Amino acid sequence: MNQELPIRIILESPPAGVDFGIQKGSGNQYETILKQRSTELNMIFEFTITVKEGKTSLYNFTGPHVHGPVSERFIYVDIGTAAGQVNSEWTRRLKIPLRDISPETVKQILDDPSFLLETKVPGKGKDGGPNCATVKPFPGWHSIRR
């Protein structure tokens, strides 16, 4: 079974003037999609990832936006020059984990198209620049109505 799972990432209050986007692909052969320039307002990224039934009772997230080994899947948000912003002082990526999503939550979203998977993460790091590395603390993913 391969199904598309709709997700929404809300990047809260990132520093202004920086490009952010979702990484599609890996290595040197990636592209940044859904690119936006920040204004200090929340940024919203909506797209889908592929869900397969795993070898256990858990689901396996795959597709061109999903990275990492099966047990530690994640999504990259490209920032500054990593997102193609040539004149940016920032070259960063933000790693948003796809862990701890219950099978019940995935099933609910796959069974009812009025739901999607959402997370909210800080857009600004401790240094005042764009948040980067793995999101910590990570608030997790939640099923919400569109």
Secondary structure, DSSP 8 states (H G I E B T S, - for coil): -EEEEEEEEEEES--TT-EEEEEES-GGG-EEEEEEE--SS-EEEEEEEEEEE-SSSSEEEESTT-BS-GGG-EEEEEEEGGGT-TT-S-EEEEEEE--S--HHHHHHHHH-TTEEEEEEEESB-TTSSB--EE-SS----EEEE-
